[in-house]
Amino acid sequence: MFEGEKTYVFWFGLVILAIASVSLFGIIWFDALAASRPYSLGISLESQVPFIVAAFVFILIGLYMMKSGVKKPKQIEP
């Protein structure tokens, strides 16, 4: 899928994908910890929905940038 020369768009997309993935994991992890404690001062999952949606959107943007940031080798026609 990512065969060919990687451009700066690919690497920037990879950074966006990594940051969005870590953010999404952090949101899910801390919500799971807050749910397991009876007297937690954690933020409810309902207030985290915009951040979860934004993380998914940035994951898709990062994947698209990675896909479009690969230069395919030119085919030599005989």
C-alpha positions, -999 to +999 in steps of 0.1 A: +000+000+000+028+024+008+053+012-018+074+039-034+093+070-024+080+086+007+075+124+005+072+150+033+034+146+030+037+109+039+058+117+069+036+146+081+006+122+077+024+096+098+030+121+126-006+132+125-017+095+126+006+088+156-005+118+176-042+111+170-038+074+179-020+082+212-047+108+220-075+084+213-058+057+234-053+082+262-090+092+262-102+056+262-077+046+289-085+074+313-123+069+308-118+032+316-098+040+348-125+066+359-152+040+353-135+015+375-132+038+405-164+045+425-154+079+438-134+093+409-133+129+398-130+119+362-147+135+333-177+116+319-175+099+285-203+121+272-180+152+275-152+133+257-172+126+225-159+157+205-123+146+213-130+110+203-146+121+170-117+145+163-092+118+169-110+095+144-111+124+119-074+130+123-066+093+120-084+093+087-067+125+075-033+110+085-040+078+066-051+098+035-020+119+037+002+088+040-015+072+010-013+103-012+023+111-001+039+081-018+054+087-052+050+057-075+079+048-096+074+058-132+067+029-155+089+027-185+069+018-216+086-002-244 
